[in-house]
Amino acid sequence: MKRLQSSLLLCLSVWTSMSYSQTLDTEALRLLQVSLDDSTLNTQTQLTNTKRALALDLSHQYAQLEPILQMEINQYQLAVNADAILSQHTLNSQVMIKADASIRRAKGLNLSAQADSLVQVRLADATMLGAWQQGELPLFAFEPEGDERQWDYIEAFDIYGQVHQLDVYNLPQQPVFVVGIDSKKAFIAGLKVMRSTFAEAQVKQGDRAFLNRSSSKAVADKPISTTVIKQISLKDDHEPWISGAAEIYAIVTGVDPSRDKPVLDIVEMPYLDYADTTYYPNQVIIHWECYRWAAADVILMEHDDGTNYKVLATKLLEAAEQILKSIPDPEAQGYALIPQITNGILSAMPDAWFTNDDDFVDVYYTLQEGLDYPNLNGANGNAMTTFSPLVIQPRH
């Protein structure tokens, strides 16, 4: 009789667990479907819903996920991409695959099946590694929507799907996996979209590619005038613990040397991961043959999960073109009009980008060819950079 009762209790426990798991699956898929179907949602809300669905889904699949995480995550690598997780074929992949499509659509990226997944699972801090490896059960968190200074808490799920509210700035004692976007892969894909958008506009404006080809041999035989970043640092803004390493890039703005058209160039800065750290990249930031009047501005930006790169590139280009068109005689103003173009670009960015530590970082106005700028503060005081001229001699 006791054995029969035990069997019944075991069956009831298994049935209850399966039923609850199915409920969590349904809720995760519902959140995803809302993001996919509701065209009125802004990009940030779509992505937050997607990340919440992912965190909920992975929390209840932890029994299947744990061996993969134990194999992939260590002191040298705290994050794992969804491709590595799905390659083990032990998880229900429905939510992760739909989530990747939702992220790509929201960010204006290619939906190709061959593209790497943009979903990532990351241990929030290296200090959590020991406790987790010794068997302490983790929470699964996701970055909230909006300005971080307005966050009341960070929401996380335990492996039973129960909600926990974590402090925004104090690192949790319990191990936490942050579920969200692989910022490096999204950043690279986003910059590709922006460059493609800028290039398409240049071809429409007068086949710049043909002009470059016709002059390539002449340029190759002459010294190339550039400006390099010798050293750079950003201020520590006390980021929330859930934020990972930054992905910084620069937008160099100026005027085409042969036509009254703006030139926008995107420069990756993959080394610039953390604030309050000085880097010495010796990186070329400006190729002067691309700009009229030997002057250009540099806008520093940080990758943001909520950025739709196609929309961003189009807005920046339109803003720059409108400013230039509004000036009847650009040649009369000379390089003084370049800051007007830059300010037009900044005005085209959403207001939220200037209240959140992500997105807009700083701006340098009117950098000139051939000049040294040691320890130059940006206009916002967030960046300090040493710019130096570098002339690259042709190969003989």
Backbone torsions as a table, in degrees:
resi	resn	phi	psi	omega
1	MET	NA	-44.2	178.8
2	LYS	-63.2	-39.7	179.9
3	ARG	-63.7	-39.0	178.9
4	LEU	-65.0	-42.0	178.4
5	GLN	-62.9	-42.2	179.2
6	SER	-62.6	-40.8	179.4
7	SER	-64.2	-41.7	178.9
8	LEU	-63.9	-41.4	178.5
9	LEU	-63.8	-40.5	179.1
10	LEU	-63.7	-45.0	178.9
11	CYS	-61.6	-42.0	179.6
12	LEU	-63.8	-40.3	179.2
13	SER	-63.9	-44.9	179.5
14	VAL	-63.6	-44.3	-179.9
15	TRP	-62.3	-42.8	179.3
16	THR	-62.9	-43.3	179.5
17	SER	-62.5	-44.5	179.8
18	MET	-64.7	-40.9	-179.3
19	SER	-64.0	-43.1	-180.0
20	TYR	-66.8	-38.8	178.4
21	SER	-62.1	-42.2	178.7
22	GLN	-64.3	-35.8	177.4
23	THR	-63.1	-42.7	178.6
24	LEU	-64.8	-41.1	176.6
25	ASP	-57.3	-46.5	-178.4
26	THR	-62.1	-42.4	-179.5
27	GLU	-66.4	-41.4	178.9
28	ALA	-62.8	-44.4	179.3
29	LEU	-66.9	-34.7	178.1
30	ARG	-63.6	-44.9	178.8
31	LEU	-60.2	-41.7	179.3
32	LEU	-65.3	-43.1	-177.3
33	GLN	-64.5	-34.8	175.9
34	VAL	-60.1	-44.0	179.9
35	SER	-64.9	-37.4	-177.1
36	LEU	-76.5	-32.7	-172.0
37	ASP	-93.9	-30.6	-172.5
38	ASP	-89.2	101.3	-177.9
39	SER	-74.0	-10.6	-179.5
40	THR	-82.7	-14.2	-179.6
41	LEU	-71.2	138.2	175.3
42	ASN	-76.0	170.3	-174.9
43	THR	-59.5	-43.5	-178.3
44	GLN	-60.6	-44.6	-178.9
45	THR	-66.6	-41.8	176.8
46	GLN	-57.0	-47.0	-176.5
47	LEU	-70.4	-36.5	177.9
48	THR	-65.2	-43.3	175.6
49	ASN	-59.3	-41.0	-179.5
50	THR	-64.7	-45.6	-179.3
51	LYS	-66.5	-36.2	177.7
52	ARG	-64.2	-42.6	178.0
53	ALA	-62.4	-40.8	178.6
54	LEU	-63.5	-46.4	-179.2
55	ALA	-61.2	-42.8	178.6
56	LEU	-64.0	-44.1	-178.7
57	ASP	-63.7	-47.1	-176.6
58	LEU	-72.2	-29.8	179.2
59	SER	-61.8	-41.3	-177.0
60	HIS	-83.6	-11.1	174.8
61	GLN	-100.3	19.7	-173.6
62	TYR	-60.1	-34.8	-179.9
63	ALA	-58.8	-38.7	178.1
64	GLN	-82.1	-29.0	-176.3
65	LEU	-79.8	-32.7	-172.8
66	GLU	-55.0	-47.9	-179.6
67	PRO	-59.3	-34.4	179.6
68	ILE	-69.3	-44.6	179.3
69	LEU	-64.0	-40.1	179.0
70	GLN	-62.8	-32.4	-179.7
71	MET	-77.6	-34.1	-171.9
72	GLU	-95.2	-30.3	-171.7
73	ILE	-101.0	132.2	179.8
74	ASN	-152.6	-173.3	-176.2
75	GLN	-64.6	-21.4	-179.4
76	TYR	-95.0	-16.9	-176.5
77	GLN	-144.0	106.6	-176.1
78	LEU	-95.1	-3.4	-176.1
79	ALA	-127.2	152.9	176.5
80	VAL	-136.2	135.6	178.9
81	ASN	-80.4	153.1	-178.5
82	ALA	-60.5	-29.4	179.1
83	ASP	-59.5	-40.7	179.1
84	ALA	-67.7	-35.1	178.7
85	ILE	-69.3	-47.4	-176.2
86	LEU	-71.2	-23.9	-179.3
87	SER	-66.1	-17.5	179.4
88	GLN	-81.7	-14.5	176.0
89	HIS	56.3	35.0	179.0
90	THR	-111.4	-11.0	-178.7
91	LEU	-107.0	155.7	167.6
92	ASN	-72.0	114.1	-169.8
93	SER	-92.4	-0.5	-172.0
94	GLN	-57.0	-47.4	-177.4
95	VAL	-67.9	-42.5	-177.3
96	MET	-64.7	-40.1	-179.9
97	ILE	-67.9	-44.0	177.8
98	LYS	-65.3	-36.5	-180.0
99	ALA	-64.1	-40.8	179.5
100	ASP	-62.0	-42.8	178.3
101	ALA	-63.5	-39.5	179.4
102	SER	-64.4	-42.0	179.4
103	ILE	-63.8	-46.1	-178.3
104	ARG	-62.7	-41.6	-179.5
105	ARG	-65.9	-43.3	-178.4
106	ALA	-64.8	-31.5	-177.0
107	LYS	-95.9	4.0	177.3
108	GLY	69.6	33.9	-176.2
109	LEU	-106.2	166.4	-179.3
110	ASN	-60.8	134.0	179.3
111	LEU	-94.9	16.8	-177.7
112	SER	-57.8	137.6	178.9
113	ALA	-68.0	-19.8	-178.4
114	GLN	-83.0	-12.3	-176.8
115	ALA	-72.0	149.7	176.8
116	ASP	-64.0	148.7	177.3
117	SER	-65.9	146.6	176.6
118	LEU	-99.7	4.6	179.7
119	VAL	-88.2	136.7	-178.0
120	GLN	-138.7	146.9	171.4
121	VAL	-118.4	124.5	-173.3
122	ARG	-132.3	130.7	172.0
123	LEU	-68.0	128.9	-169.7
124	ALA	-61.3	-34.7	-177.1
125	ASP	-154.4	146.1	-177.4
126	ALA	-62.8	-25.8	-179.7
127	THR	-67.8	-14.9	179.7
128	MET	-85.9	-10.6	-170.4
129	LEU	-62.2	-46.8	-176.2
130	GLY	-60.4	-49.0	-178.9
131	ALA	-62.0	-41.5	-179.9
132	TRP	-66.7	-43.6	179.8
133	GLN	-64.3	-24.7	178.8
134	GLN	-88.4	4.9	171.1
135	GLY	108.8	0.0	178.1
136	GLU	-68.3	132.9	-176.3
137	LEU	-72.8	137.2	-176.4
138	PRO	-93.0	168.3	166.8
139	LEU	-104.7	158.8	177.6
140	PHE	-119.9	112.3	-174.6
141	ALA	-112.6	165.2	175.6
142	PHE	-142.9	153.1	-177.2
143	GLU	-73.7	129.4	-179.1
144	PRO	-68.1	171.0	179.1
145	GLU	-85.8	150.1	169.0
146	GLY	88.8	-167.1	-177.1
147	ASP	-68.1	125.3	-176.3
148	GLU	-61.1	-26.3	179.6
149	ARG	-72.0	-12.3	177.9
150	GLN	-100.7	-1.1	-179.8
151	TRP	-70.2	134.0	174.5
152	ASP	-89.0	-32.7	-178.8
153	TYR	-165.3	170.3	173.6
154	ILE	-110.1	125.5	-176.9
155	GLU	-84.1	138.2	178.5
156	ALA	-144.1	156.1	177.8
157	PHE	-114.2	140.6	169.3
158	ASP	-87.1	-179.3	-173.2
159	ILE	-70.9	-7.3	176.9
160	TYR	-100.4	4.2	179.2
161	GLY	84.3	5.4	179.2
162	GLN	-77.5	143.5	-176.9
163	VAL	-86.4	136.1	174.3
164	HIS	-122.6	142.1	177.5
165	GLN	-107.5	114.9	-174.6
166	LEU	-103.4	149.9	176.9
167	ASP	-63.0	144.0	-175.3
168	VAL	-70.6	-39.7	-171.8
169	TYR	-108.8	-26.2	-179.7
170	ASN	-87.8	124.2	-177.7
171	LEU	-61.7	130.0	179.5
172	PRO	-63.2	152.0	176.2
173	GLN	-76.7	-33.6	-179.8
174	GLN	-80.3	144.1	176.0
175	PRO	-57.7	138.6	-179.4
176	VAL	-132.5	129.6	171.0
177	PHE	-99.3	128.2	177.2
178	VAL	-91.9	121.0	-178.6
179	VAL	-104.1	126.5	-178.5
180	GLY	-179.8	-139.5	-172.2
181	ILE	-99.2	135.3	172.2
182	ASP	-71.5	95.1	-169.9
183	SER	-63.1	-34.0	-179.1
184	LYS	-66.8	-45.9	179.3
185	LYS	-67.4	-40.9	178.5
186	ALA	-65.2	-37.9	179.6
187	PHE	-63.4	-47.3	-180.0
188	ILE	-63.4	-44.8	178.9
189	ALA	-64.3	-38.2	-180.0
190	GLY	-67.1	-41.7	178.1
191	LEU	-65.3	-33.8	176.5
192	LYS	-62.4	-42.0	178.1
193	VAL	-64.4	-43.4	-179.3
194	MET	-63.9	-45.5	179.5
195	ARG	-62.5	-40.2	179.1
196	SER	-63.3	-41.2	179.1
197	THR	-64.3	-44.3	178.5
198	PHE	-64.2	-41.5	-178.5
199	ALA	-65.0	-41.4	178.4
200	GLU	-60.5	-40.7	179.9
201	ALA	-66.1	-38.5	-179.8
202	GLN	-66.5	-39.1	178.1
203	VAL	-64.4	-42.6	178.5
204	LYS	-63.3	-31.8	-177.3
205	GLN	-78.7	-11.1	179.3
206	GLY	154.5	29.8	177.1
207	ASP	49.0	63.8	177.9
208	ARG	-60.5	-31.2	-179.9
209	ALA	-60.1	-40.4	179.2
210	PHE	-65.5	-41.8	179.1
211	LEU	-61.5	-40.5	179.7
212	ASN	-66.1	-40.6	-179.1
213	ARG	-65.0	-40.9	-175.4
214	SER	-67.7	-25.5	-177.2
215	SER	-106.6	3.4	-173.2
216	SER	-63.0	-39.3	-178.6
217	LYS	-67.2	-41.9	179.7
218	ALA	-63.0	-41.5	179.4
219	VAL	-64.5	-40.1	-178.3
220	ALA	-62.7	-25.7	-178.5
221	ASP	-89.3	-1.4	-176.9
222	LYS	-118.9	156.0	173.2
223	PRO	-60.5	146.5	180.0
224	ILE	-105.8	121.0	-179.1
225	SER	-89.6	125.5	-179.2
226	THR	-136.8	168.4	166.7
227	THR	-121.8	135.5	-178.2
228	VAL	-116.0	155.0	171.0
229	ILE	-90.2	113.0	178.6
230	LYS	-81.7	-41.5	175.3
231	GLN	-153.2	153.8	-177.6
232	ILE	-155.0	144.9	174.1
233	SER	-147.7	151.6	176.8
234	LEU	-116.7	151.3	179.6
235	LYS	-72.0	149.6	175.0
236	ASP	-80.7	115.6	-177.4
237	ASP	-101.4	18.0	179.4
238	HIS	54.9	61.7	-179.3
239	GLU	-65.9	148.6	172.3
240	PRO	-59.9	151.8	-176.3
241	TRP	-62.3	-24.9	-176.3
242	ILE	-73.8	-17.3	-179.9
243	SER	-76.7	135.0	178.2
244	GLY	-90.3	-161.8	177.7
245	ALA	-64.0	146.3	-180.0
246	ALA	-75.2	155.2	170.9
247	GLU	-122.0	100.3	-174.2
248	ILE	-99.3	142.7	172.4
249	TYR	-143.2	164.1	-179.6
250	ALA	-117.6	144.5	169.5
251	ILE	-111.7	113.7	178.5
252	VAL	-93.3	126.2	-176.2
253	THR	-118.4	144.5	178.1
254	GLY	-173.2	-161.8	-178.2
255	VAL	-121.6	139.2	179.2
256	ASP	-57.7	137.6	-178.0
257	PRO	-69.4	-21.1	-175.0
258	SER	-111.7	-14.0	-177.7
259	ARG	-141.2	159.6	177.8
260	ASP	-83.2	65.8	179.8
261	LYS	-132.9	144.7	178.1
262	PRO	-72.2	151.6	173.2
263	VAL	-119.6	122.9	176.3
264	LEU	-118.3	124.3	-179.6
265	ASP	-122.0	136.9	179.1
266	ILE	-101.5	128.6	179.5
267	VAL	-123.2	119.6	177.3
268	GLU	-73.7	146.5	177.0
269	MET	-132.6	67.7	-169.6
270	PRO	-67.6	-16.3	-178.5
271	TYR	-80.9	-18.9	-169.7
272	LEU	-86.3	74.7	-171.5
273	ASP	-87.4	-38.6	-168.9
274	TYR	-131.3	146.7	175.2
275	ALA	-73.3	165.0	177.2
276	ASP	60.8	27.6	177.6
277	THR	-133.8	136.4	179.5
278	THR	-96.7	131.7	179.4
279	TYR	-116.0	149.9	-176.8
280	TYR	-126.6	72.7	-168.5
281	PRO	-82.2	-25.3	-172.2
282	ASN	52.5	43.2	-174.2
283	GLN	-94.6	134.0	174.1
284	VAL	-69.1	124.5	-179.5
285	ILE	-110.0	-29.1	-178.6
286	ILE	-133.8	127.0	169.1
287	HIS	-98.7	110.0	-167.7
288	TRP	-71.3	-21.6	179.5
289	GLU	-66.2	-14.1	-179.7
290	CYS	-84.5	-8.5	-169.8
291	TYR	-128.8	140.6	176.5
292	ARG	-79.6	154.4	173.9
293	TRP	66.4	11.7	176.5
294	ALA	53.1	38.9	179.2
295	ALA	-145.9	146.2	179.0
296	ALA	-155.9	160.1	173.7
297	ASP	-109.4	155.7	178.4
298	VAL	-128.9	120.8	175.7
299	ILE	-103.7	127.0	176.6
300	LEU	-96.4	129.1	-177.5
301	MET	-126.7	154.4	173.7
302	GLU	-117.1	135.6	176.6
303	HIS	-55.7	136.5	178.4
304	ASP	-126.3	134.8	179.9
305	ASP	-53.7	-32.3	-173.7
306	GLY	-88.3	9.9	-177.7
307	THR	-83.5	127.7	167.1
308	ASN	-94.3	107.6	-169.8
309	TYR	-68.4	-33.0	178.5
310	LYS	-65.0	-46.2	179.2
311	VAL	-65.1	-42.9	-179.7
312	LEU	-59.6	-50.1	-178.2
313	ALA	-60.5	-42.4	-179.4
314	THR	-64.2	-43.8	-179.7
315	LYS	-64.7	-42.4	-179.0
316	LEU	-64.4	-42.6	-179.4
317	LEU	-65.4	-44.7	179.3
318	GLU	-61.6	-41.3	-179.7
319	ALA	-63.7	-44.0	-179.9
320	ALA	-63.6	-42.6	-179.3
321	GLU	-66.2	-40.2	-179.4
322	GLN	-64.5	-40.5	178.4
323	ILE	-62.4	-45.9	-177.4
324	LEU	-66.1	-38.3	179.1
325	LYS	-67.1	-27.2	-177.8
326	SER	-77.6	-7.9	-178.9
327	ILE	-101.1	114.2	-173.0
328	PRO	-64.9	-36.1	-177.9
329	ASP	-135.1	84.1	-178.2
330	PRO	-56.8	-35.6	-176.3
331	GLU	-63.6	-32.5	-179.4
332	ALA	-66.7	-35.4	179.8
333	GLN	-82.2	-28.2	-178.9
334	GLY	63.7	-146.4	-173.7
335	TYR	-68.9	-7.7	177.5
336	ALA	-64.9	-20.0	-179.6
337	LEU	-83.0	-14.2	-177.8
338	ILE	-61.6	-45.0	175.1
339	PRO	-59.6	-29.0	176.6
340	GLN	-65.4	-40.2	176.4
341	ILE	-63.0	-45.9	-179.4
342	THR	-61.5	-44.2	178.9
343	ASN	-65.2	-33.6	174.7
344	GLY	-63.9	-39.2	176.9
345	ILE	-64.6	-45.7	179.7
346	LEU	-62.7	-36.4	179.0
347	SER	-66.8	-26.3	-179.2
348	ALA	-77.8	-13.3	-179.3
349	MET	-80.8	147.6	179.6
350	PRO	-59.5	146.6	180.0
351	ASP	-56.9	-35.0	-176.8
352	ALA	-61.6	-24.9	-178.4
353	TRP	-68.0	-16.5	-178.6
354	PHE	-101.0	-2.0	177.0
355	THR	-112.1	-9.4	178.3
356	ASN	-107.8	141.2	-178.4
357	ASP	-66.1	-18.8	173.4
358	ASP	-78.0	178.5	173.7
359	ASP	75.3	-112.9	-178.3
360	PHE	-73.0	129.3	-178.6
361	VAL	-107.1	-56.4	-177.4
362	ASP	-168.0	173.0	-179.9
363	VAL	-144.0	140.6	173.2
364	TYR	-114.0	121.5	-179.6
365	TYR	-95.8	142.7	168.4
366	THR	51.2	60.5	168.1
367	LEU	-80.4	133.8	-174.4
368	GLN	-113.4	148.9	-178.9
369	GLU	-62.9	137.6	173.3
370	GLY	82.4	-0.5	-177.6
371	LEU	-103.6	147.0	172.5
372	ASP	-90.2	139.3	175.6
373	TYR	-130.4	85.3	-178.5
374	PRO	-77.3	132.7	174.7
375	ASN	47.4	52.6	-177.1
376	LEU	-87.4	124.1	175.7
377	ASN	-78.2	141.4	172.9
378	GLY	-70.6	167.5	-177.2
379	ALA	-60.3	-32.3	-179.6
380	ASN	-89.8	-7.8	179.7
381	GLY	76.4	12.0	179.4
382	ASN	-88.3	-23.9	-176.6
383	ALA	-122.7	146.2	170.1
384	MET	-127.9	123.8	-172.0
385	THR	-135.9	142.9	169.8
386	THR	-105.6	115.0	176.7
387	PHE	-102.7	138.6	178.5
388	SER	-138.1	146.9	176.1
389	PRO	-74.0	145.8	175.4
390	LEU	-142.2	122.3	175.9
391	VAL	-103.2	119.1	-179.2
392	ILE	-93.0	118.4	-176.9
393	GLN	-79.7	145.5	178.6
394	PRO	-68.0	154.3	177.2
395	ARG	-76.6	132.7	-179.3
396	HIS	-105.7	NA	NA
